[in-house]
């Protein structure tokens, strides 16, 4: 993995601080907090940042986060299958947006090549490992396929939960806060944060 990225990234990449005496649920909540902080962070406004993150970590939304790490081999009724599907679609769109922002002159052939290079069973498991999602997965065994699916399901949960928070702000008339959590852009923001450190191959 070190050959893929330009430098160590994410302030939690070498280990997320976990206060002593936490149970599993609190440790997992603490992990998600550090995972989403850089994506949600509002420059110069810690109060709004924390407000949004707290809503994303509500008891209802924590059930979605838990579902995002649960494979059907562990629980056939409560698992990440639907989140994986959503995440897969969102990542394809987000990657295209990120690439076009990086170089508006990319053609269809180049976009397709980049998609096949970075949205596959070789590269996505590296992102799962970087995010340490494999440390939390609930599955009978961890396979390369599951490693790919975990990154998809995480991004699916990110989209679903951001939409929940967005709708909550809209329902309360807090339109300014809703703008900060635009669910249509959240997965793109996530890729923007990680991909800025990647050495792109040239096609």
C-alpha positions as CSV (number, residue, x, y, z in Angstrom):
1,X,0.0,0.0,0.0
2,X,2.9,2.4,0.7
3,X,3.8,2.4,-3.0
4,X,0.3,3.7,-4.0
5,X,0.1,6.8,-1.8
6,X,2.5,9.7,-1.9
7,X,2.6,10.1,1.9
8,X,0.9,8.9,5.1
9,X,-2.5,10.4,5.2
10,X,-5.4,11.0,7.5
11,X,-4.8,12.0,11.1
12,X,-6.0,8.7,12.3
13,X,-4.1,6.5,9.9
14,X,-1.6,5.2,12.5
15,X,-4.3,4.4,15.1
16,X,-7.4,6.0,16.4
17,X,-7.2,7.2,20.0
18,X,-9.6,5.1,22.1
19,X,-10.2,6.1,25.8
20,X,-9.8,3.2,28.2
21,X,-12.9,1.5,29.5
22,X,-15.1,1.9,26.4
23,X,-17.4,-0.9,25.3
24,X,-17.6,-2.1,21.7
25,X,-20.4,0.3,20.7
26,X,-18.6,3.3,22.1
27,X,-15.3,2.3,20.5
28,X,-17.0,1.9,17.2
29,X,-18.7,5.3,17.5
30,X,-15.4,6.8,18.4
31,X,-13.8,5.2,15.3
32,X,-16.6,6.5,13.0
33,X,-16.2,10.0,14.5
34,X,-12.5,10.1,13.5
35,X,-13.3,8.5,10.1
36,X,-15.8,11.2,9.0
37,X,-14.3,14.3,10.7
38,X,-12.0,15.3,7.8
39,X,-14.9,14.9,5.3
40,X,-17.4,16.8,7.4
41,X,-15.0,19.5,8.7
42,X,-16.2,23.1,8.1
43,X,-13.3,25.4,7.9
44,X,-13.3,27.9,10.8
45,X,-16.4,26.5,12.4
46,X,-15.9,23.7,14.9
47,X,-19.3,24.1,16.4
48,X,-21.2,23.4,13.2
49,X,-18.8,20.6,12.4
50,X,-19.5,18.9,15.7
51,X,-23.2,19.5,15.4
52,X,-23.3,17.7,12.0
53,X,-21.1,14.8,13.3
54,X,-23.3,14.3,16.4
55,X,-26.3,14.0,14.2
56,X,-24.5,11.5,11.9
57,X,-23.7,9.5,15.1
58,X,-27.3,9.4,16.5
59,X,-28.5,6.0,17.7
60,X,-30.6,5.6,14.6
61,X,-27.7,6.4,12.3
62,X,-25.3,4.2,14.3
63,X,-27.4,1.3,13.3
64,X,-26.7,2.1,9.7
65,X,-22.9,2.4,10.4
66,X,-23.1,-1.1,12.1
67,X,-24.9,-2.5,9.1
68,X,-22.1,-1.2,6.9
69,X,-19.6,-3.5,8.5
70,X,-21.8,-6.6,8.8
71,X,-21.6,-9.3,6.1
72,X,-24.5,-11.6,5.3
73,X,-22.4,-14.6,6.6
74,X,-22.6,-13.0,10.0
75,X,-26.3,-11.9,9.9
76,X,-28.5,-12.7,6.9
77,X,-31.2,-10.2,8.0
78,X,-29.0,-7.3,9.0
79,X,-26.1,-6.7,6.6
80,X,-24.5,-4.3,4.2
81,X,-25.9,-5.6,0.9
82,X,-28.1,-2.6,0.1
83,X,-25.4,-0.1,1.3
84,X,-22.8,-1.9,-0.9
85,X,-25.1,-1.4,-3.9
86,X,-25.6,2.3,-3.1
87,X,-21.9,2.8,-2.4
88,X,-20.9,1.2,-5.7
89,X,-23.0,3.6,-7.7
90,X,-22.0,6.6,-5.7
91,X,-18.3,5.8,-6.0
92,X,-18.5,5.5,-9.8
93,X,-20.1,8.9,-10.0
94,X,-17.8,10.5,-7.5
95,X,-14.7,9.2,-9.3
96,X,-15.9,10.7,-12.6
97,X,-16.5,14.0,-10.9
98,X,-13.1,13.9,-9.2
99,X,-11.3,13.1,-12.5
100,X,-13.1,15.7,-14.5
101,X,-12.2,18.3,-11.8
102,X,-8.6,17.2,-12.0
103,X,-8.5,17.3,-15.8
104,X,-11.6,18.5,-17.7
105,X,-10.0,17.2,-20.9
106,X,-10.2,13.5,-20.0
107,X,-12.0,11.6,-22.7
108,X,-14.4,8.6,-22.3
109,X,-11.6,6.1,-22.8
110,X,-9.4,7.6,-20.1
111,X,-12.4,7.8,-17.6
112,X,-13.2,4.2,-18.2
113,X,-9.6,3.1,-17.7
114,X,-9.3,5.1,-14.4
115,X,-12.6,3.6,-13.2
116,X,-11.3,0.0,-14.0
117,X,-8.0,0.8,-12.2
118,X,-9.3,2.4,-9.0
119,X,-12.8,0.8,-8.6
120,X,-11.7,-2.8,-8.5
121,X,-10.9,-5.8,-6.3
122,X,-7.2,-4.8,-6.2
123,X,-7.3,-1.1,-5.3
124,X,-10.5,-0.8,-3.2
125,X,-9.2,-3.3,-0.6
126,X,-6.2,-0.9,-0.1
127,X,-8.6,1.8,0.8
128,X,-10.5,-0.5,3.1
129,X,-7.2,-1.3,4.8
130,X,-6.3,2.4,5.0
131,X,-9.6,3.2,6.6
132,X,-9.1,0.2,8.9
133,X,-12.6,-1.1,8.1
134,X,-11.4,-4.6,8.1
135,X,-10.6,-4.3,11.8
136,X,-14.3,-3.9,12.5
137,X,-16.0,-6.2,9.9
138,X,-18.4,-8.8,11.2
139,X,-18.1,-11.8,8.9
140,X,-17.3,-15.5,9.1
141,X,-14.1,-14.8,7.2
142,X,-12.5,-11.8,5.4
143,X,-12.0,-12.4,1.7
144,X,-10.7,-10.0,-1.0
145,X,-14.3,-9.6,-2.2
146,X,-15.4,-8.5,1.2
147,X,-12.5,-6.1,1.5
148,X,-13.7,-4.4,-1.7
149,X,-17.3,-4.5,-0.5
150,X,-16.5,-2.8,2.8
151,X,-15.3,0.3,1.1
152,X,-18.4,0.4,-1.0
153,X,-20.7,-0.2,2.0
154,X,-18.9,2.5,4.0
155,X,-19.6,5.0,1.3
156,X,-23.1,3.8,0.9
157,X,-23.7,4.5,4.6
158,X,-22.0,7.9,4.3
159,X,-24.5,8.8,1.5
160,X,-27.6,7.4,3.3
161,X,-26.7,9.0,6.7
162,X,-25.8,12.4,5.2
163,X,-29.2,12.4,3.5
164,X,-30.9,11.6,6.8
165,X,-29.1,14.5,8.4
166,X,-29.9,16.8,5.5
167,X,-33.6,15.9,5.6
168,X,-33.6,16.5,9.4
169,X,-32.2,20.0,8.9
170,X,-34.6,20.8,6.1
171,X,-37.6,19.6,8.2
172,X,-36.5,22.0,11.0
173,X,-36.0,24.9,8.6
174,X,-32.2,24.9,9.3
175,X,-31.3,25.5,5.7
176,X,-27.8,26.9,6.3
177,X,-26.8,23.7,8.1
178,X,-28.4,21.6,5.3
179,X,-26.1,23.2,2.7
180,X,-23.1,22.0,4.7
181,X,-24.2,18.3,4.5
182,X,-25.2,18.1,0.8
183,X,-25.7,14.4,0.4
184,X,-25.2,14.5,-3.3
185,X,-21.6,15.6,-2.8
186,X,-20.5,13.7,0.3
187,X,-18.9,10.6,-1.4
188,X,-17.1,12.9,-3.8
189,X,-15.7,14.9,-0.8
190,X,-14.6,11.6,0.7
191,X,-12.7,10.7,-2.5
192,X,-11.3,14.2,-2.8
193,X,-9.8,13.9,0.6
194,X,-8.1,10.5,0.0
195,X,-7.3,10.8,-3.7
196,X,-5.3,14.0,-3.4
197,X,-2.5,11.8,-2.1
198,X,-2.6,9.2,-4.9
199,X,-0.1,9.1,-7.7
200,X,-2.4,8.7,-10.7
201,X,-1.4,6.4,-13.5
202,X,-1.4,8.1,-16.9
203,X,-3.7,6.7,-19.6
